[in-house]
Every structure is written in structure tokens, then in C-alpha cells.
Amino acid sequence: MLGWFKAIMPREDSFFPLFARHAAIVVAGAEALCGVLQGGDDVGRYCKEISDRETEADAVTREVLTAVRRTFITPFDRTDIQDLASSMDDAIDQMNKTAKTIMLFELRNFEPQMQRMGAIILQASKLMAEAMPLLQSMGKNAVRLQAITEEIIRIEDQADQLHDQGRKALYMANRNGPGSAMHFIIGTELYDHLESVVDKLEDVSNEINALIIDQL
């Protein structure tokens, strides 16, 4: 009876543009993070851009949560909507934490593995952004959505490997010599932050996958 009632009631579809806006902000943050990891004089400018994008993402998250409270019939479960928005917000938040660490330690040069992890973050962010409009017609787009989530999981595995390889290379390069221990500690912290960004993006893909399972 409840399912029939929901079927005839108008639904609030403003969530889908909000999801798309949120994802676009995450992509912009990832692009700025790649800029940061190129090093040089533009690091501070790119870090500021990530901070600005994080502020924008917070505003979109608030819009989503407000819409959830005010909407009678939502396109899917309210908790799922909140979880999806929160997972995207967590991704850009982690990018901002990474940028803050870089500014704190005044880093201007970055290892090749860090740069490659930045490229993976951007790749995963773009896949996530591709998925958002597809959620509006989940049945029709289920195959592509599942392929996107699988691809994000696959490249998350690549990021894990780069994380381990980078830490090992950092250790080998800094196991001797004055000041090398601090360089290793700071570099390791940055690798951990980058890995956390990828993990947060994987969380978004998990939320998408859960929606597919629940709705189909």
C-alpha cells in the first residue's frame, strides 16, 4: 500500500542537481590538489582553492540536508541521500586536510608517487561525477553505475600500492643523514592523507553501489 502511494505522489528531484553540483566541486578540489602536487610557487594558491571548494561543498551539503527535511517524497531513502552527500563532503574535507598539512610544513616539492596518487584522486573524482546524473534513472543506468563503482575500487587498489611504494622509497632515501627522520615523518603523513582522500572517494562509490542494490 505504501509503495503504491509513493508511486502516485510527486517526487522532489532537486536532489540530483545538488548531487551533480557537489560532485563538480569535488572534481575541482581534486584538480587543485593535482596542481598542489606539481610543487613550486603556486602551491599556496592551489591550497587556497581547495579551501574555497571545501566551503562550497559544505554549503551544498546543508542544502541537501535542508531539502531532506522539507521534502515529503524523496527519490530514495532519506538516510541514503544524507549518506551520499556526507560521503562526498568527507572527500573534499580530506583534500582540505591534505592541503593544510602541506601549508603547515611549507612543502613545495613532492615525490613522483604523490603526484601519481593525485592523478588517481582526480580520476576517481571524475568517475564519481559521471555517476551522479545517472542516479536519476538508476534502472536504465545500473550497468554503467556498477562499472563506475568497480573502476573506483580498482584504482583505489593502485593508490594503495603507490602509498606503500612511496613510503618505502621515502624510507630508503632518508634512512641516513641529519634531518632525514623529520623529512620521512612529514612525507609519511602526506602519503597517509592522500590515501585517505582515495578511501573517502571509495566510500562514495560504496554508497552508490548500496543505492543500486536497494533500488533494483
C-alpha positions as CSV (number, residue, x, y, z in Angstrom):
1,M,0.0,0.0,0.0
2,L,2.8,2.4,0.9
3,G,4.7,1.6,-2.3
4,W,1.6,2.4,-4.4
5,F,1.1,5.7,-2.5
6,K,4.7,6.7,-3.2
7,A,4.3,5.8,-6.8
8,I,1.5,8.2,-7.4
9,M,2.9,11.1,-5.3
10,P,5.1,13.7,-7.0
11,R,8.7,13.3,-6.0
12,E,11.3,16.1,-5.3
13,D,14.0,15.7,-7.9
14,S,16.1,18.7,-6.9
15,F,18.4,16.3,-5.1
16,F,20.0,15.2,-8.4
17,P,21.3,18.7,-9.4
18,L,22.6,19.1,-5.9
19,F,24.5,15.8,-6.2
20,A,25.9,16.9,-9.5
21,R,27.0,20.3,-8.1
22,H,28.6,18.6,-5.1
23,A,30.5,16.2,-7.3
24,A,31.7,19.0,-9.6
25,I,33.1,20.8,-6.5
26,V,35.0,17.6,-5.5
27,V,36.4,17.4,-9.0
28,A,37.5,21.0,-8.8
29,G,39.2,20.2,-5.5
30,A,41.0,17.2,-7.0
31,E,42.2,19.3,-9.9
32,A,43.6,21.9,-7.4
33,L,45.2,19.1,-5.4
34,C,47.0,17.9,-8.6
35,G,48.2,21.5,-9.0
36,V,49.5,21.5,-5.5
37,L,51.4,18.3,-6.0
38,Q,53.2,19.8,-9.0
39,G,55.1,21.9,-6.4
40,G,56.7,25.3,-6.9
41,D,55.4,28.8,-6.3
42,D,51.7,28.0,-7.0
43,V,51.3,25.6,-4.0
44,G,49.8,28.2,-1.8
45,R,47.3,29.4,-4.4
46,Y,46.1,25.9,-5.1
47,C,45.8,25.1,-1.4
48,K,43.6,28.2,-1.1
49,E,41.5,27.0,-3.9
50,I,40.9,23.7,-2.2
51,S,39.8,25.5,1.0
52,D,37.4,27.6,-1.1
53,R,36.0,24.4,-2.7
54,E,35.6,22.8,0.7
55,T,33.5,25.8,1.8
56,E,31.3,25.5,-1.3
57,A,30.8,21.8,-0.6
58,D,29.7,22.5,3.0
59,A,27.0,24.8,1.6
60,V,25.7,22.2,-0.8
61,T,25.6,19.6,2.0
62,R,23.5,22.0,4.0
63,E,21.1,22.4,1.1
64,V,20.8,18.7,0.7
65,L,20.1,18.2,4.4
66,T,17.5,21.0,4.4
67,A,15.8,19.5,1.3
68,V,15.6,16.1,3.0
69,R,13.8,17.7,6.0
70,R,11.4,19.6,3.8
71,T,10.6,17.1,1.1
72,F,7.6,14.8,1.6
73,I,8.5,12.2,-1.0
74,T,12.2,11.7,-1.7
75,P,13.6,9.8,-4.8
76,F,15.1,7.3,-2.4
77,D,15.6,6.7,1.3
78,R,16.4,9.8,3.3
79,T,19.2,8.2,5.1
80,D,20.8,7.1,1.8
81,I,20.6,10.7,0.5
82,Q,22.2,12.0,3.6
83,D,24.9,9.4,3.5
84,L,25.7,10.1,-0.2
85,A,26.0,13.8,0.4
86,S,28.1,13.2,3.6
87,S,30.5,10.9,1.8
88,M,31.2,13.5,-1.0
89,D,31.7,16.1,1.7
90,D,34.1,13.9,3.5
91,A,36.2,13.5,0.3
92,I,36.6,17.3,-0.2
93,D,37.2,17.7,3.6
94,Q,40.1,15.2,3.4
95,M,41.5,17.1,0.4
96,N,41.5,20.3,2.6
97,K,43.2,18.5,5.5
98,T,45.9,17.4,3.0
99,A,46.3,21.0,1.8
100,K,46.5,22.2,5.4
101,T,49.3,19.7,6.1
102,I,51.2,20.9,3.1
103,M,50.9,24.5,4.2
104,L,51.8,23.7,7.8
105,F,55.1,22.1,6.8
106,E,55.7,24.5,4.0
107,L,56.2,21.8,1.4
108,R,57.0,22.8,-2.1
109,N,58.4,19.6,-3.6
110,F,56.6,16.3,-3.9
111,E,57.6,12.7,-4.8
112,P,56.5,11.2,-8.1
113,Q,54.3,8.6,-6.2
114,M,52.5,11.5,-4.5
115,Q,51.8,13.1,-7.9
116,R,50.5,9.8,-9.3
117,M,48.2,9.5,-6.3
118,G,46.9,13.0,-7.1
119,A,46.2,11.8,-10.6
120,I,44.3,8.8,-9.2
121,I,42.3,11.1,-6.9
122,L,41.3,13.2,-10.0
123,Q,40.4,10.1,-12.0
124,A,38.2,8.7,-9.2
125,S,36.6,12.1,-8.7
126,K,35.6,12.4,-12.4
127,L,34.1,8.9,-12.3
128,M,32.1,9.9,-9.2
129,A,30.9,13.0,-11.0
130,E,29.9,10.9,-14.0
131,A,27.8,8.7,-11.8
132,M,25.7,11.5,-10.2
133,P,23.4,12.3,-13.1
134,L,22.9,8.6,-13.8
135,L,21.2,8.1,-10.4
136,Q,18.1,9.8,-11.7
137,S,17.4,6.8,-13.9
138,M,19.0,4.1,-11.9
139,G,17.4,1.2,-13.6
140,K,18.4,2.2,-17.0
141,N,21.9,3.2,-15.9
142,A,22.6,0.3,-13.5
143,V,25.2,-1.4,-15.7
144,R,27.2,1.8,-16.1
145,L,26.9,2.7,-12.4
146,Q,28.2,-0.7,-11.4
147,A,31.1,-0.3,-13.8
148,I,32.0,3.1,-12.3
149,T,32.0,1.7,-8.8
150,E,34.2,-1.2,-9.8
151,E,36.6,1.1,-11.6
152,I,36.9,3.3,-8.5
153,I,37.6,0.3,-6.4
154,R,40.2,-0.9,-8.9
155,I,42.1,2.4,-8.9
156,E,41.9,2.6,-5.1
157,D,44.0,-0.6,-5.1
158,Q,46.5,1.2,-7.3
159,A,46.6,4.1,-4.8
160,D,47.3,1.6,-2.0
161,Q,50.3,0.3,-4.0
162,L,51.6,3.7,-4.7
163,H,51.2,4.6,-1.0
164,D,53.3,1.6,0.0
165,Q,55.9,2.1,-2.7
166,G,56.2,5.8,-1.9
167,R,56.7,5.2,1.8
168,K,59.4,2.6,1.1
169,A,61.2,5.0,-1.3
170,L,61.0,7.7,1.3
171,Y,62.5,5.5,3.9
172,M,65.3,4.4,1.6
173,A,66.1,8.0,0.7
174,N,66.1,9.2,4.3
175,R,67.4,6.4,6.5
176,N,70.8,8.2,6.9
177,G,71.8,11.8,7.4
178,P,70.9,14.7,9.6
179,G,67.3,15.9,9.4
180,S,66.2,12.9,7.3
181,A,64.0,11.5,10.1
182,M,61.8,14.6,10.0
183,H,61.6,14.5,6.2
184,F,60.5,10.9,6.4
185,I,57.8,11.6,9.1
186,I,56.4,14.6,7.2
187,G,56.4,12.6,3.9
188,T,54.7,9.7,5.5
189,E,52.0,11.9,6.9
190,L,51.3,13.3,3.5
191,Y,51.1,9.9,1.9
192,D,48.6,8.9,4.6
193,H,46.5,12.0,3.8
194,L,46.5,11.2,0.1
195,E,45.5,7.6,0.8
196,S,42.6,8.9,3.0
197,V,41.3,11.0,0.1
198,V,41.2,7.9,-2.1
199,D,39.5,6.0,0.7
200,K,36.8,8.7,1.0
201,L,36.1,8.5,-2.7
202,E,35.8,4.8,-2.4
203,D,33.2,5.4,0.3
204,V,31.2,7.4,-2.2
205,S,31.3,4.5,-4.7
206,N,30.2,2.2,-1.9
207,E,27.2,4.5,-1.2
208,I,26.3,4.4,-4.9
209,N,26.6,0.7,-5.0
210,A,24.3,0.4,-2.0
211,L,21.7,2.6,-3.7
212,I,21.8,0.3,-6.7
213,I,21.2,-2.8,-4.6
214,D,18.4,-1.1,-2.6
215,Q,16.6,0.3,-5.6
216,L,16.8,-2.6,-8.1
